[in-house]
């Protein structure tokens, strides 16, 4: 018992210290008196051969309480009460038939505040038996009961921070109170008590948050984290010019200064806004970012560095201080395109794009015919009626299917159309990886030649067509799947000017 009380006192001291250091709205340690009605009875646990049961009887409790804040919503509340529990059982085998037991009860509650209107409480309760009597059994004494027992306590409080607090709680005993020689034969007698009462607060108060501890609550403090004065709404005396001298002693409130000038600035001989003590050019007006000196001209070309696009290389004013405006390595006097980066081969101009298809002539396989970037600047031959992917052969051979011949006939019409008649085409044959590489290579060549022959038969000039096989060296998809191998068995047309 002494150890329990010592631990409670140590916990109370720790949480009180914590609460005092809190910078939030808080309640101080509070306490007062309480009174309650007890609706108590014994619950029989375990075997109950005599079928003992108790009616709930009304008793009373009175005592005191102390609430110790743990933070904004939690607090610890030890209580001490003198309690009278009444018991009644219509059974001669009952521990108490019709009587009462008086206890000193010590609940230690952890309280969770859910706002100003409601709190939840829970915790252990120690009960010490003081005296007992049974009106039907004159031989019954308090020695028939265990002198101490533990229970669990849980409940609610209405307006937990008010002057008067209404509470309700349920207390369930954990220990068997039967201390007779017959203990256990009729089960275990455990307390069950529903308690309803009122707590009266006698001391303790609400303290609004005052983070800077200047005596002005944060909700009224314009500078809650910095100690100040009421005449400045909780803020320190202002220092308008930020020179370290507050406005009440500064003779130049809006201009930063120093102590020897009573808050006024050091003189500025050249009137450039930079005082002489930090001005590296005190007799010549300059700028703060150059320590009071004029804007420099690093390359000495007569154009200051802020306007000179090439401050480290002498240039001309008409080119903003640069000798190569477009930065392509060709001086502007020799650059036929001085404002557009180019290459020496074209006198400083970009590589041309004669057909205006967005692919420059050096990379364009069809420089005079507009095409697509993904097709190296040439037009793409595939359309809705013709697609090289649909050209098929008899399995394992270079013989074209009838459907493929019809497809190639459409390709021949397309190659002889105005859009393609000036282009040459290379027919490229590909296989999957089934079989030996040498066989696949030969098969791809034969298939490419078969397509070329069919194109010539359909009117495409032979000097416009070449055929080449690549075997299984250029797969489009995974050869491990049937679908992938089907994609890899293909013929492609590569067109160029």
Secondary structure as UniProt FT lines:
FT   HELIX           2..21
FT   STRAND          26..27
FT   STRAND          30..45
FT   TURN            49..50
FT   STRAND          55..69
FT   STRAND          74..88
FT   TURN            92..93
FT   STRAND          98..113
FT   STRAND          118..134
FT   TURN            135..136
FT   TURN            138..139
FT   HELIX           142..144
FT   STRAND          148..158
FT   TURN            160..161
FT   STRAND          164..173
FT   TURN            181..183
FT   TURN            185..186
FT   STRAND          187..203
FT   STRAND          206..207
FT   TURN            211..212
FT   HELIX           218..220
FT   TURN            222..225
FT   HELIX           230..232
FT   TURN            233..234
FT   TURN            240..241
FT   TURN            247..249
FT   TURN            253..254
FT   HELIX           259..261
FT   TURN            262..263
FT   TURN            269..270
FT   TURN            276..278
FT   TURN            280..283
FT   HELIX           288..290
FT   TURN            291..292
FT   TURN            298..299
FT   TURN            305..307
FT   TURN            309..312
FT   HELIX           317..319
FT   TURN            320..321
FT   TURN            325..326
FT   HELIX           332..334
FT   TURN            336..339
FT   HELIX           344..346
FT   TURN            347..348
FT   TURN            354..355
FT   TURN            361..363
FT   TURN            365..368
FT   HELIX           373..375
FT   TURN            376..377
FT   HELIX           388..390
FT   TURN            395..396
FT   HELIX           402..415
FT   TURN            418..422
FT   STRAND          424..430
FT   HELIX           437..457
FT   TURN            458..459
FT   HELIX           462..464
FT   STRAND          465..469
FT   TURN            471..472
FT   TURN            479..480
FT   HELIX           482..488
FT   STRAND          490..496
//
